[in-house]
């Protein structure tokens, strides 16, 4: 499967609707109780890009992007309008935002991740599509200089330089902005200009993928 390291037009994504989906099997038992089983370890995000289309120029930009991706053939980057940063909405990303690992004195590569949770439970989401130039790293509470690590923007893996490998027991934290890897969940777009001018917005579903 092919993935194009290009982003869905930002101006179209700001008003997109959608979010995470979970898959849980629920069985009603004869005693009136339920048995619940989680089928997916991670959530899968779905969006409708049609809600971001506001003009004929937007329609053309969408059509052009769809054609360049070959419909659902190639994946691409998409900025979630709500969840795109390691920090809380409105707060700048810092190197202390997210715990991504504990040093052992030997391991030099760590996967970017974001943790969601509260006192009852938490979930760790791997981040594979960070935005180049936004990643900040802290080791043991102190910032790491830019020449002390490199980040693969296509995988989200942080690789420390040989003289910056984290010591045993120290926390490695990161701050970053990121995109979601998605594809079109359709192979056909129906555009009706008169219907659009009358207020009917086309449905353009997107679905998260593992690139």
N, CA, C and O of each residue as an XYZ file, in Angstrom:
844
protein
N       0.847     -1.190      0.000
C       0.000      0.000      0.000
C       0.876      1.230      0.000
O       1.904      1.264      0.676
N       0.481      2.241     -0.752
C       1.287      3.440     -0.906
C       0.739      4.572     -0.056
O      -0.469      4.699      0.147
N       1.658      5.390      0.436
C       1.272      6.542      1.230
C       1.975      7.766      0.679
O       3.188      7.748      0.474
N       1.220      8.833      0.436
C       1.783     10.077     -0.048
C       1.974     11.034      1.130
O       1.024     11.333      1.854
N       3.192     11.504      1.313
C       3.481     12.422      2.429
C       3.050     13.846      2.076
O       3.862     14.772      2.073
N       1.789     14.002      1.787
C       1.189     15.311      1.520
C      -0.026     15.455      2.416
O      -0.631     14.462      2.823
N      -0.382     16.701      2.722
C      -1.488     16.959      3.633
C      -2.737     17.378      2.874
O      -2.677     18.148      1.916
N      -3.862     16.857      3.324
C      -5.158     17.303      2.823
C      -5.244     18.809      3.006
O      -4.821     19.315      4.046
N      -5.778     19.550      2.028
C      -5.791     21.015      2.123
C      -6.286     21.510      3.479
O      -7.392     21.186      3.911
N      -5.438     22.303      4.141
C      -5.728     22.715      5.510
C      -7.026     23.500      5.609
O      -7.786     23.318      6.561
N      -7.291     24.362      4.650
C      -8.498     25.192      4.747
C      -9.776     24.351      4.673
O     -10.830     24.779      5.145
N      -9.683     23.158      4.084
C     -10.847     22.273      4.008
C     -11.014     21.436      5.272
O     -12.109     20.952      5.559
N      -9.928     21.264      6.028
C      -9.992     20.388      7.198
C     -10.454     21.106      8.462
O     -10.820     20.451      9.438
N     -10.444     22.440      8.464
C     -10.761     23.179      9.682
C     -12.205     22.997     10.130
O     -12.502     23.113     11.319
N     -13.104     22.714      9.193
C     -14.527     22.546      9.546
C     -15.007     21.116      9.363
O     -16.210     20.858      9.336
N     -14.076     20.196      9.240
C     -14.441     18.789      9.031
C     -15.063     18.212     10.301
O     -14.658     18.561     11.409
N     -16.047     17.327     10.135
C     -16.654     16.626     11.269
C     -16.074     15.220     11.365
O     -15.629     14.651     10.369
N     -16.084     14.672     12.566
C     -15.594     13.307     12.749
C     -14.819     13.151     14.028
O     -14.714     14.086     14.821
N     -14.265     11.945     14.235
C     -13.513     11.658     15.444
C     -13.245     10.171     15.582
O     -13.427      9.415     14.627
N     -12.809      9.738     16.778
C     -12.431      8.327     16.975
C     -13.630      7.394     17.061
O     -14.703      7.761     17.540
N     -13.410      6.181     16.582
C     -14.417      5.118     16.649
C     -13.806      3.922     17.361
O     -12.658      3.561     17.100
N     -14.560      3.312     18.250
C     -14.149      2.089     18.939
C     -15.058      0.940     18.517
O     -16.202      1.150     18.113
N     -14.533     -0.266     18.617
C     -15.319     -1.448     18.274
C     -15.408     -2.349     19.508
O     -14.415     -2.935     19.938
N     -16.607     -2.447     20.064
C     -16.839     -3.248     21.269
C     -18.006     -4.188     21.022
O     -19.069     -3.759     20.574
N     -17.812     -5.468     21.312
C     -18.905     -6.444     21.253
C     -19.621     -6.451     22.594
O     -18.982     -6.570     23.639
N     -20.950     -6.325     22.572
C     -21.752     -6.345     23.796
C     -22.761     -7.479     23.703
O     -23.580     -7.516     22.785
N     -22.701     -8.403     24.653
C     -23.612     -9.548     24.703
C     -24.516     -9.400     25.922
O     -24.037     -9.280     27.050
N     -25.820     -9.410     25.689
C     -26.789     -9.357     26.789
C     -26.984    -10.761     27.351
O     -27.404    -11.671     26.635
N     -26.679    -10.929     28.628
C     -26.771    -12.231     29.277
C     -28.186    -12.492     29.798
O     -28.981    -11.565     29.956
N     -28.486    -13.754     30.058
C     -29.833    -14.135     30.499
C     -30.171    -13.579     31.870
O     -31.347    -13.463     32.214
N     -29.160    -13.232     32.660
C     -29.429    -12.679     33.996
C     -29.610    -11.162     33.977
O     -29.722    -10.526     35.025
N     -29.638    -10.583     32.751
C     -29.852     -9.147     32.639
C     -28.593     -8.318     32.625
O     -28.645     -7.100     32.451
N     -27.472     -8.964     32.806
C     -26.207     -8.244     32.781
C     -25.606     -8.274     31.369
O     -26.168     -8.876     30.454
N     -24.464     -7.619     31.216
C     -23.790     -7.566     29.927
C     -22.385     -8.143     30.024
O     -21.745     -8.083     31.073
N     -21.917     -8.702     28.912
C     -20.507     -9.057     28.748
C     -19.973     -8.199     27.613
O     -20.539     -8.194     26.520
N     -18.894     -7.476     27.860
C     -18.340     -6.571     26.861
C     -16.914     -6.978     26.515
O     -16.108     -7.292     27.391
N     -16.627     -6.965     25.232
C     -15.302     -7.362     24.762
C     -14.791     -6.337     23.754
O     -15.477     -6.013     22.785
N     -13.580     -5.830     23.989
C     -12.978     -4.857     23.076
C     -12.336     -5.586     21.900
O     -11.419     -6.384     22.092
N     -12.812     -5.315     20.684
C     -12.274     -5.984     19.498
C     -11.055     -5.264     18.940
O     -10.163     -5.905     18.384
N     -11.004     -3.944     19.080
C      -9.875     -3.163     18.576
C      -9.052     -2.646     19.739
O      -9.602     -2.118     20.706
N      -7.743     -2.794     19.653
C      -6.874     -2.234     20.685
C      -6.872     -0.714     20.629
O      -6.885     -0.049     21.665
N      -6.855     -0.162     19.414
C      -6.797      1.282     19.221
C      -8.073      1.779     18.551
O      -8.769      1.030     17.867
N      -8.357      3.046     18.763
C      -9.472      3.672     18.064
C      -9.101      3.861     16.597
O      -7.923      3.908     16.243
N     -10.119      3.968     15.753
C      -9.923      4.288     14.341
C     -10.756      5.524     14.035
O     -11.962      5.546     14.279
N     -10.112      6.543     13.505
C     -10.798      7.816     13.296
C     -11.448      7.880     11.927
O     -10.902      7.413     10.928
N     -12.628      8.472     11.915
C     -13.369      8.698     10.677
C     -13.755     10.172     10.606
O     -14.068     10.801     11.616
N     -13.724     10.700      9.394
C     -14.071     12.101      9.186
C     -14.932     12.229      7.939
O     -14.957     11.345      7.083
N     -15.639     13.355      7.858
C     -16.365     13.696      6.637
C     -15.835     15.034      6.152
O     -16.129     16.077      6.735
N     -15.048     14.996      5.075
C     -14.409     16.203      4.563
C     -15.376     17.107      3.828
O     -15.055     18.266      3.565
N     -16.555     16.604      3.491
C     -17.516     17.420      2.763
C     -17.967     18.629      3.546
O     -18.305     19.658      2.962
N     -17.977     18.517      4.879
C     -18.451     19.628      5.702
C     -17.495     20.812      5.691
O     -17.845     21.894      6.161
N     -16.280     20.616      5.154
C     -15.325     21.711      5.073
C     -15.384     22.476      3.770
O     -14.689     23.478      3.608
N     -16.212     22.014      2.831
C     -16.313     22.659      1.517
C     -17.262     23.850      1.608
O     -18.420     23.707      2.000
N     -16.754     25.030      1.241
C     -17.554     26.248      1.379
C     -17.729     27.016      0.064
O     -18.544     27.936     -0.001
N     -16.991     26.659     -0.968
C     -17.044     27.416     -2.220
C     -16.754     26.493     -3.389
O     -16.354     25.344     -3.207
N     -16.961     27.015     -4.598
C     -16.647     26.244     -5.798
C     -15.143     25.993     -5.871
O     -14.714     24.932     -6.325
N     -14.343     26.955     -5.430
C     -12.888     26.763     -5.396
C     -12.521     25.607     -4.474
O     -11.606     24.842     -4.778
N     -13.230     25.470     -3.344
C     -12.998     24.346     -2.434
C     -13.360     23.026     -3.113
O     -12.654     22.030     -2.955
N     -14.458     23.017     -3.867
C     -14.858     21.809     -4.590
C     -13.766     21.369     -5.559
O     -13.455     20.183     -5.663
N     -13.191     22.330     -6.262
C     -12.155     21.996     -7.231
C     -10.896     21.498     -6.520
O     -10.265     20.543     -6.972
N     -10.529     22.148     -5.404
C      -9.355     21.706     -4.645
C      -9.542     20.272     -4.158
O      -8.605     19.474     -4.190
N     -10.755     19.948     -3.708
C     -11.070     18.592     -3.261
C     -10.973     17.605     -4.414
O     -10.394     16.528     -4.272
N     -11.549     17.980     -5.569
C     -11.508     17.112     -6.742
C     -10.067     16.865     -7.189
O      -9.695     15.737     -7.511
N      -9.271     17.916     -7.204
C      -7.880     17.793     -7.626
C      -7.105     16.874     -6.688
O      -6.325     16.036     -7.142
N      -7.316     17.028     -5.383
C      -6.624     16.193     -4.399
C      -7.069     14.737     -4.515
O      -6.248     13.825     -4.411
N      -8.358     14.518     -4.728
C      -8.908     13.170     -4.877
C      -8.288     12.465     -6.084
O      -7.904     11.299     -6.000
N      -8.196     13.178     -7.199
C      -7.610     12.593     -8.412
C      -6.134     12.260     -8.211
O      -5.668     11.210     -8.653
N      -5.400     13.148     -7.549
C      -3.970     12.919     -7.329
C      -3.714     11.714     -6.429
O      -2.670     11.071     -6.540
N      -4.650     11.405     -5.545
C      -4.500     10.245     -4.656
C      -5.022      8.958     -5.299
O      -4.866      7.881     -4.724
N      -5.635      9.052     -6.470
C      -6.209      7.871     -7.099
C      -7.405      7.335     -6.343
O      -7.600      6.123     -6.249
N      -8.219      8.251     -5.796
C      -9.351      7.813     -4.975
C      -8.853      7.243     -3.661
O      -8.136      7.920     -2.924
N      -9.219      6.021     -3.362
C      -8.811      5.390     -2.102
C      -7.484      4.646     -2.206
O      -7.088      3.958     -1.265
N      -6.793      4.775     -3.339
C      -5.577      3.999     -3.561
C      -4.429      4.418     -2.645
O      -3.749      3.563     -2.079
N      -4.207      5.720     -2.492
C      -3.059      6.211     -1.730
C      -3.515      6.955     -0.473
O      -4.448      7.757     -0.510
N      -2.841      6.671      0.627
C      -3.101      7.386      1.864
C      -2.453      8.760      1.838
O      -1.658      9.068      0.951
N      -2.802      9.582      2.823
C      -2.262     10.928      2.896
C      -2.413     11.459      4.325
O      -3.047     10.821      5.166
N      -1.836     12.612      4.587
C      -1.901     13.250      5.897
C      -3.177     14.088      6.014
O      -3.647     14.686      5.046
N      -3.716     14.107      7.232
C      -4.892     14.921      7.504
C      -4.749     15.527      8.898
O      -4.407     14.833      9.855
N      -5.013     16.818      9.000
C      -4.938     17.471     10.304
C      -6.313     17.435     10.972
O      -7.273     18.031     10.485
N      -6.384     16.727     12.092
C      -7.605     16.698     12.884
C      -7.827     18.106     13.428
O      -6.924     18.665     14.049
N      -9.008     18.696     13.210
C      -9.212     20.084     13.633
C      -9.204     20.276     15.147
O      -9.058     21.404     15.618
N      -9.358     19.205     15.913
C      -9.386     19.308     17.379
C      -8.135     18.714     18.009
O      -7.528     19.335     18.881
N      -7.744     17.526     17.581
C      -6.663     16.775     18.226
C      -5.454     16.690     17.296
O      -5.323     15.732     16.535
N      -4.575     17.685     17.355
C      -3.409     17.706     16.477
C      -2.120     18.051     17.211
O      -1.097     18.298     16.573
N      -2.153     18.073     18.536
C      -0.986     18.479     19.297
C      -0.805     17.594     20.524
O      -1.757     16.987     21.014
N       0.432     17.530     21.013
C       0.725     16.778     22.228
C       0.180     17.468     23.468
O       0.074     16.845     24.525
N      -0.167     18.745     23.354
C      -0.655     19.522     24.481
C      -2.180     19.653     24.427
O      -2.819     19.211     23.471
N      -2.747     20.262     25.459
C      -4.184     20.523     25.473
C      -4.506     21.612     24.462
O      -3.649     22.443     24.160
N      -5.740     21.622     23.927
C      -6.113     22.648     22.949
C      -5.829     24.060     23.467
O      -6.189     24.406     24.592
N      -5.182     24.861     22.632
C      -4.860     26.228     22.992
C      -3.527     26.418     23.669
O      -3.035     27.542     23.767
N      -2.920     25.313     24.150
C      -1.617     25.403     24.803
C      -0.509     25.049     23.821
O      -0.674     24.134     23.015
N       0.625     25.759     23.871
C       1.737     25.409     22.977
C       2.369     24.087     23.379
O       2.416     23.747     24.561
N       2.856     23.344     22.390
C       3.541     22.079     22.677
C       4.890     22.353     23.320
O       5.617     23.246     22.885
N       5.231     21.587     24.357
C       6.539     21.699     25.006
C       7.172     20.316     25.094
O       6.491     19.304     24.925
N       8.444     20.275     25.351
C       9.155     19.004     25.432
C       8.758     18.138     26.601
O       9.195     16.991     26.692
N       7.939     18.655     27.498
C       7.526     17.888     28.676
C       6.126     17.304     28.547
O       5.628     16.696     29.494
N       5.485     17.473     27.409
C       4.069     17.096     27.264
C       3.789     15.611     27.457
O       2.934     15.238     28.260
N       4.508     14.760     26.721
C       4.163     13.341     26.662
C       5.352     12.446     26.991
O       6.452     12.651     26.477
N       5.129     11.447     27.854
C       6.152     10.445     28.145
C       6.218      9.451     26.996
O       5.217      8.814     26.667
N       7.390      9.313     26.382
C       7.515      8.366     25.266
C       8.449      7.197     25.592
O       8.585      6.277     24.786
N       9.084      7.221     26.749
C       9.936      6.097     27.103
C      10.771      6.360     28.341
O      10.820      7.473     28.864
N      11.434      5.286     28.799
C      12.371      5.346     29.926
C      13.716      4.835     29.425
O      13.798      3.752     28.846
N      14.755      5.606     29.647
C      16.073      5.222     29.159
C      16.628      3.983     29.848
O      16.326      3.712     31.010
N      17.451      3.230     29.103
C      18.147      2.076     29.686
C      19.651      2.143     29.453
O      20.381      1.193     29.736
N      20.100      3.280     28.931
C      21.527      3.452     28.674
C      21.983      2.910     27.342
O      23.124      3.140     26.943
N      21.107      2.183     26.633
C      21.476      1.577     25.354
C      20.521      1.953     24.224
O      20.957      2.249     23.112
N      19.222      1.941     24.509
C      18.237      2.218     23.469
C      18.329      3.668     23.012
O      18.342      4.594     23.824
N      18.393      3.846     21.681
C      18.533      5.189     21.124
C      17.317      5.621     20.320
O      17.227      6.784     19.926
N      16.379      4.711     20.068
C      15.207      5.028     19.249
C      13.931      4.872     20.064
O      13.743      3.869     20.754
N      13.058      5.866     19.980
C      11.799      5.857     20.721
C      10.671      6.349     19.812
O      10.844      7.269     19.013
N       9.510      5.704     19.961
C       8.336      6.063     19.166
C       7.578      7.206     19.823
O       7.290      7.157     21.019
N       7.252      8.241     19.045
C       6.396      9.292     19.571
C       5.030      8.702     19.923
O       4.534      7.805     19.242
N       4.438      9.215     20.987
C       3.139      8.710     21.425
C       2.416      9.789     22.218
O       3.030     10.715     22.747
N       1.101      9.647     22.289
C       0.271     10.537     23.091
C      -0.623      9.684     23.975
O      -1.239      8.727     23.506
N      -0.692     10.031     25.258
C      -1.488      9.265     26.206
C      -2.745     10.031     26.581
O      -2.693     11.215     26.915
N      -3.881      9.333     26.520
C      -5.170      9.881     26.914
C      -5.606      9.133     28.172
O      -5.445      7.914     28.244
N      -6.148      9.827     29.152
C      -6.602      9.087     30.314
C      -7.022      9.948     31.477
O      -7.015     11.178     31.417
N      -7.394      9.250     32.552
C      -7.787      9.879     33.811
C      -7.380      8.937     34.931
O      -6.550      8.050     34.733
N      -7.965      9.131     36.107
C      -7.574      8.318     37.260
C      -7.956      6.846     37.097
O      -7.351      5.979     37.727
N      -8.950      6.557     36.260
C      -9.438      5.184     36.135
C      -8.685      4.367     35.090
O      -8.475      3.168     35.277
N      -8.280      4.998     34.001
C      -7.638      4.256     32.913
C      -6.930      5.227     31.977
O      -7.134      6.440     32.031
N      -6.088      4.651     31.116
C      -5.398      5.470     30.125
C      -5.171      4.655     28.862
O      -5.223      3.425     28.874
N      -4.917      5.371     27.771
C      -4.640      4.718     26.488
C      -3.476      5.425     25.815
O      -3.454      6.654     25.740
N      -2.513      4.663     25.328
C      -1.341      5.194     24.651
C      -1.514      5.055     23.141
O      -1.673      3.949     22.625
N      -1.482      6.165     22.452
C      -1.648      6.193     21.001
C      -0.314      6.515     20.335
O       0.265      7.572     20.588
N       0.170      5.626     19.497
C       1.408      5.892     18.778
C       1.174      6.963     17.710
O       0.165      6.943     17.005
N       2.107      7.884     17.603
C       2.023      8.975     16.636
C       3.052      8.721     15.540
O       4.258      8.749     15.784
N       2.554      8.472     14.322
C       3.450      8.104     13.225
C       3.686      9.224     12.226
O       4.559      9.115     11.364
N       2.909     10.311     12.335
C       3.036     11.381     11.345
C       3.219     12.753     12.024
O       2.356     13.623     11.906
N       4.349     12.943     12.737
C       4.594     14.261     13.328
C       4.855     15.292     12.234
O       5.266     14.953     11.124
N       4.609     16.552     12.568
C       4.873     17.628     11.626
C       6.318     18.067     11.774
O       6.769     18.410     12.867
N       7.030     18.052     10.674
C       8.450     18.378     10.673
C       8.694     19.753     11.285
O       8.021     20.726     10.945
N       9.665     19.818     12.192
C      10.040     21.081     12.809
C       9.299     21.404     14.090
O       9.612     22.402     14.740
N       8.315     20.581     14.475
C       7.537     20.876     15.685
C       7.952     20.027     16.886
O       7.498     20.294     17.999
N       8.790     19.022     16.701
C       9.100     18.079     17.774
C      10.134     18.667     18.733
O      11.192     19.139     18.314
N       9.812     18.629     20.015
C      10.710     19.045     21.086
C      10.917     17.849     22.008
O       9.960     17.145     22.332
N      12.152     17.612     22.433
C      12.475     16.455     23.268
C      13.119     16.921     24.569
O      13.945     17.834     24.581
N      12.718     16.269     25.673
C      13.333     16.514     26.976
C      13.735     15.177     27.591
O      12.979     14.208     27.531
N      14.923     15.129     28.179
C      15.415     13.923     28.850
C      15.739     14.291     30.296
O      16.518     15.207     30.559
N      15.126     13.562     31.227
C      15.349     13.863     32.633
C      14.896     15.263     33.015
O      15.441     15.860     33.944
N      13.900     15.795     32.303
C      13.366     17.114     32.606
C      14.061     18.259     31.922
O      13.594     19.396     32.001
N      15.182     17.989     31.241
C      15.918     19.038     30.555
C      15.804     18.924     29.051
O      15.755     17.811     28.526
N      15.759     20.046     28.335
C      15.620     20.000     26.874
C      16.853     19.419     26.200
O      17.976     19.599     26.671
N      16.631     18.723     25.098
C      17.715     18.174     24.292
C      17.927     19.096     23.092
O      16.969     19.473     22.417
N      19.176     19.456     22.831
C      19.489     20.342     21.709
C      19.082     19.695     20.386
O      19.003     18.471     20.279
N      18.828     20.527     19.392
C      18.354     20.040     18.099
C      19.321     19.068     17.448
O      18.901     18.194     16.689
N      20.629     19.207     17.735
C      21.597     18.296     17.132
C      21.757     17.007     17.923
O      22.594     16.171     17.582
N      20.957     16.836     18.983
C      21.061     15.632     19.800
C      20.118     14.524     19.379
O      20.172     13.422     19.926
N      19.256     14.800     18.419
C      18.306     13.782     17.966
C      17.808     14.143     16.576
O      17.924     15.285     16.132
N      17.255     13.153     15.905
C      16.559     13.365     14.636
C      15.215     12.657     14.722
O      15.069     11.665     15.436
N      14.241     13.173     13.992
C      12.898     12.588     13.982
C      12.537     12.204     12.557
O      12.662     13.012     11.636
N      12.094     10.979     12.382
C      11.597     10.537     11.085
C      10.143     10.976     10.970
O       9.272     10.414     11.634
N       9.875     11.969     10.138
C       8.523     12.507     10.014
C       7.556     11.523      9.368
O       6.344     11.728      9.428
N       8.070     10.456      8.749
C       7.213      9.462      8.104
C       6.818      8.331      9.040
O       5.881      7.588      8.749
N       7.534      8.188     10.180
C       7.241      7.089     11.105
C       7.015      7.543     12.539
O       6.403      6.819     13.324
N       7.498      8.732     12.896
C       7.388      9.215     14.265
C       8.421      8.641     15.203
O       8.234      8.696     16.418
N       9.500      8.093     14.690
C      10.560      7.527     15.528
C      11.624      8.587     15.796
O      12.140      9.223     14.877
N      11.939      8.761     17.083
C      12.985      9.684     17.512
C      14.287      8.888     17.683
O      14.326      7.902     18.419
N      15.334      9.319     17.006
C      16.625      8.639     17.081
C      17.625      9.591     17.724
O      17.911     10.660     17.184
N      18.155      9.201     18.880
C      19.137     10.032     19.574
C      20.526      9.832     18.977
O      20.876      8.738     18.535
N      21.310     10.910     18.972
C      22.708     10.821     18.550
C      23.470      9.952     19.539
O      23.053      9.791     20.686
N      24.593      9.391     19.088
C      25.356      8.448     19.906
C      25.750      9.026     21.257
O      25.789      8.299     22.249
N      26.046     10.329     21.312
C      26.473     10.942     22.575
C      25.303     11.533     23.371
O      25.514     12.250     24.349
N      24.066     11.227     22.947
C      22.887     11.711     23.661
C      21.935     10.575     24.046
O      20.781     10.834     24.385
N      22.396      9.330     23.998
C      21.535      8.203     24.355
C      21.101      8.341     25.814
O      21.951      8.494     26.691
N      19.798      8.292     26.093
C      19.311      8.491     27.469
C      19.861      7.462     28.439
O      19.938      6.273     28.132
N      20.241      7.942     29.615
C      20.785      7.059     30.643
C      19.682      6.201     31.253
O      18.496      6.467     31.064
N      20.088      5.179     31.980
C      19.132      4.254     32.574
C      18.241      4.964     33.595
O      18.716      5.708     34.453
N      16.943      4.712     33.475
C      15.984      5.211     34.442
C      15.464      6.618     34.234
O      14.596      7.058     34.988
N      15.962      7.344     33.236
C      15.499      8.718     33.036
C      14.308      8.741     32.067
O      14.212      7.924     31.151
N      13.419      9.688     32.296
C      12.248      9.824     31.441
C      12.600     10.549     30.152
O      13.354     11.522     30.156
N      12.036     10.056     29.039
C      12.135     10.745     27.753
C      10.750     11.275     27.432
O       9.794     10.510     27.315
N      10.648     12.587     27.290
C       9.378     13.228     27.009
C       9.456     14.002     25.702
O      10.541     14.346     25.232
N       8.292     14.272     25.122
C       8.257     14.934     23.823
C       7.039     15.830     23.701
O       5.998     15.577     24.307
N       7.185     16.864     22.920
C       6.083     17.722     22.518
C       6.100     17.847     21.011
O       7.173     17.877     20.409
N       4.936     17.921     20.386
C       4.895     17.886     18.924
C       3.491     18.219     18.429
O       2.523     18.187     19.189
N       3.404     18.532     17.159
C       2.138     18.563     16.441
C       2.157     17.400     15.456
O       3.228     16.925     15.078
N       0.983     16.941     15.040
C       0.958     15.740     14.204
C      -0.260     15.727     13.295
O      -1.246     16.426     13.528
N      -0.165     14.913     12.255
C      -1.276     14.634     11.348
C      -1.755     13.206     11.569
O      -1.080     12.398     12.208
N      -2.932     12.911     11.031
C      -3.499     11.563     11.065
C      -3.348     10.943      9.677
O      -3.725     11.575      8.690
N      -2.809      9.725      9.568
C      -2.753      9.063      8.254
C      -4.134      8.538      7.874
O      -4.726      7.754      8.615
N      -4.644      8.963      6.729
C      -5.986      8.570      6.305
C      -5.984      8.228      4.814
O      -4.972      8.373      4.128
N      -7.128      7.777      4.336
C      -7.384      7.610      2.905
C      -8.837      7.981      2.657
O      -9.632      8.056      3.594
N      -9.180      8.209      1.414
C     -10.588      8.385      1.065
C     -11.306      7.053      1.250
O     -10.784      6.001      0.881
N     -12.498      7.104      1.819
C     -13.278      5.882      2.021
C     -14.336      5.722      0.927
O     -15.362      5.073      1.132
N     -14.075      6.316     -0.223
C     -14.937      6.193     -1.399
C     -14.050      6.160     -2.640
O     -12.897      6.591     -2.602
N     -14.593      5.648     -3.730
C     -13.889      5.672     -5.004
C     -14.644      6.515     -6.032
O     -14.312      6.512     -7.218
N     -15.656      7.233     -5.564
C     -16.468      8.031     -6.486
C     -16.945      9.291     -5.774
O     -17.451      9.224     -4.654
N     -16.785     10.425     -6.418
C     -17.298     11.686     -5.900
C     -18.360     12.210     -6.861
O     -18.107     12.370     -8.055
N     -19.542     12.474     -6.330
C     -20.619     13.038     -7.139
C     -20.759     14.522     -6.812
O     -21.119     14.892     -5.694
N     -20.473     15.362     -7.796
C     -20.562     16.803     -7.612
C     -21.704     17.357     -8.444
O     -21.762     17.155     -9.657
N     -22.597     18.047     -7.789
C     -23.724     18.690     -8.459
C     -23.688     20.162     -8.073
O     -24.009     20.525     -6.942
N     -23.291     21.014     -9.034
C     -23.073     22.423     -8.723
C     -24.359     23.113     -8.281
O     -24.341     23.929     -7.360
N     -25.448     22.796     -8.917
C     -26.703     23.436     -8.539
C     -27.129     23.029     -7.131
O     -27.608     23.849     -6.348
N     -26.946     21.752     -6.830
C     -27.294     21.281     -5.488
C     -26.377     21.915     -4.440
O     -26.806     22.238     -3.333
N     -25.099     22.085     -4.816
C     -24.166     22.710     -3.884
C     -24.564     24.153     -3.605
O     -24.540     24.599     -2.458
N     -24.925     24.871     -4.640
C     -25.342     26.266     -4.459
C     -26.631     26.374     -3.659
O     -26.914     27.410     -3.057
N     -27.401     25.309     -3.655
C     -28.640     25.288     -2.882
C     -28.407     24.861     -1.437
O     -29.346     24.799     -0.644
N     -27.150     24.568     -1.097
C     -26.820     24.229      0.286
C     -26.577     22.767      0.555
O     -26.358     22.388      1.705
N     -26.607     21.919     -0.479
C     -26.359     20.497     -0.273
C     -24.862     20.224     -0.360
O     -24.244     20.453     -1.400
N     -24.281     19.735      0.731
C     -22.846     19.493      0.811
C     -22.543     18.028      0.477
O     -23.186     17.136      1.031
N     -21.583     17.756     -0.411
C     -21.254     16.354     -0.723
C     -20.605     15.659      0.467
O     -19.885     16.282      1.248
N     -20.868     14.365      0.596
C     -20.241     13.568      1.655
C     -18.917     13.011      1.139
O     -18.885     12.306      0.131
N     -17.833     13.329      1.830
C     -16.494     12.874      1.432
C     -15.861     12.168      2.636
O     -15.099     12.795      3.372
N     -16.154     10.888      2.854
C     -15.641     10.206      4.045
C     -14.150      9.889      3.954
O     -13.645      9.498      2.902
N     -13.461     10.066      5.073
C     -12.055      9.709      5.222
C     -11.954      8.717      6.375
O     -12.733      8.788      7.326
N     -10.999      7.791      6.295
C     -10.829      6.801      7.347
C      -9.350      6.659      7.688
O      -8.499      6.655      6.798
N      -9.049      6.544      8.967
C      -7.671      6.407      9.414
C      -7.090      5.058      8.995
O      -7.783      4.040      8.999
N      -5.804      5.068      8.633
C      -5.131      3.847      8.210
C      -3.813      3.704      8.964
O      -3.349      4.641      9.614
N      -3.225      2.533      8.867
C      -1.859      2.299      9.343
C      -0.965      2.302      8.119
O      -0.976      1.335      7.358
N      -0.184      3.365      7.900
C       0.597      3.470      6.650
C       1.751      2.480      6.598
O       2.492      2.448      5.616
